[in-house]
Amino acid sequence: MYSSRSNGAQPAAGNMFELDAIAACFIGGAAVTGGVGTVVGAVVGGLIMGVMSNGMQLLGIDLSVQQMVKGLVLLMAVAFDVYNKRRAVSAR
């Protein structure tokens, strides 16, 4: 989609979108250990990341701060997943 919006395919067009893609999957409900998650969840996670990125861009937040915020959101999503797994195991 990025190539079509920029009106041309470039070999490096998708660089630096790895963090967004991984964060979108974890926000959407994918598990750190694998085997859990849905396509709908990944799409919802992608929408959340897109809105967050667009909002920070419109607010004029520096790119390095944007990356830190995205990293913190990713860490919170992973920590929440690990917490839920531990809670489910201890409840058995």
N, C-alpha and C positions, 0 to 999 in steps of 0.2 A: 504494500500500500504506500509505503514511503517513496518508492521509486516512481509510482504513478503520479503521486502528488508533486514530486520534484521534476516531472516531465523528462525522466531519463534514468536509466539504470547505471549505477556506479558500483564498482566492487566494494567500496568502503561505505556505502550508503547506510548500512544498518549498524555500524560501529557505535558502541556506547549505549545500546538498547538492551544489553544482556541483563542488567540489573532490573530494568522495568519488567522484562519478561519473566524472570524468576520471581520477583515480588508479586506480580499479578497471579501467578500460579499458587503461591502460598497464601495470599490474601483470599483467593477463590476457594480455598479449602483443601488443596493438595497437602499430603502428609510428607514430613521430612523423610520418613522411612519408605515412602512409596506405596503404591497399591491403592491409594485413596484419592478421590477427586473426580470431578466431572468437567465436561467441556463447558457447561453453563457456568459453573463456578469460576473457571479460568477466564471466561468472557466477562463476568461481573468484576473479577479482580482486575482485568485489563481496563475496564471502564473506570474503576476507582483510581487506578494509577494514572490514566489519561486525564481525568478531571483534576487530580492533584497536580500533575505536571503542568497542565494548561493554566490552572489557577496561580501557581507559583510564578510561571512565566509572565502572566498578565500583571502580577503584582510587582514585577521587576526584581525578583529575588535572584541573587547571584547564583551562577550555575554550580559552584562548589557547595553552597548551602543547600541547593536543591538535591544534590547527590547525597549529602549527609542526611537530609530529611527522609529521602527514599530508603536509605540504608537503615535508618532507625525504624521506619515502618516495616521493613522486611524483618528486622530483628524481633520486633514485637509480634509479628505474625508467626514466626517460627517458635518463639517462646510460648505463645498461646497454644500452639499445636502440641508442643512437648508437655506443657502443663496439663492439657486435656487428656493426653495419653496416660500420663502418670496417675491422674485422678481416676481414670477409668480402670486402670489396673489395680489400684488400691481399693476400689469399691467392690471388687469381686470377692 
